[in-house]
Amino acid sequence: MPQYNAPAGTYAYPDAKSTFPAFHKVHFGRTVALGIGAGALGTLAADFYTRHIGLLNHVHHFGMDMLAGPVRAIMSYYRVIGPVATFLHTGVRIMIDQVMENSAIISAMPWAWPINEQVVDLVLKGVYGVVVGKFATGL
């Protein structure tokens, strides 16, 4: 969007050259529903590379991803998009996971994990963030 300077300050509005529509294409309720779907899609993409054997572990991660999916959809709804939004959403996903695991006292703090587990966790949550971001931004 082009930015214009005025005595009252800088403002921007969509014009013919803008890549973003002036109005949302999807209503807010549908955005949240699609966010749940995006969370499931991101889970499938991220968990594809791991070898979890426990069913409860899968249920836990699917649930956390489906909880975080609408957050990314809401971010896209309010035009928080791009790599910065993916980075922020990855942090939100890590936060949701850690709050859940540490409140249930089923996991150690992340800095107490072995380095290889930290790397795998961050990479998988990053892949999840990219997949969900692409899906949610395409609304």
VENDA-V987981 format. One record per backbone hydrogen bond with DSSP energy under -1.0 kcal/mol. NH is the residue of the N-H (numbers start at 1). CO is the residue of the C=O. If there is no record, write none. Layout:
NH:CO  NH:CO
This chain:
4:11  6:9  9:6  11:4  18:15  31:27  32:28  33:29  34:30  35:31  36:32  37:33  38:34  39:35  40:36  41:37  42:38  43:39  44:40  45:41  46:42  47:43  58:54  59:55  60:56  61:57  62:58  63:59  64:60  65:61  66:62  67:63  68:64  69:65  72:68  73:69  74:70  75:71  76:72  77:73  78:74  79:76  80:75  81:79  86:82  87:83  88:84  89:85  90:86  91:87  92:88  93:89  94:90  95:91  96:92  97:93  98:94  99:95  100:96  101:97  102:98  103:99  104:100  106:101  112:109  113:110  118:114  119:115  120:116  121:117  122:118  123:119  124:120  125:121  126:122  127:123  128:124  129:125  130:126  131:127  132:128  133:129  134:130  135:131  136:132  137:133  138:134  139:136
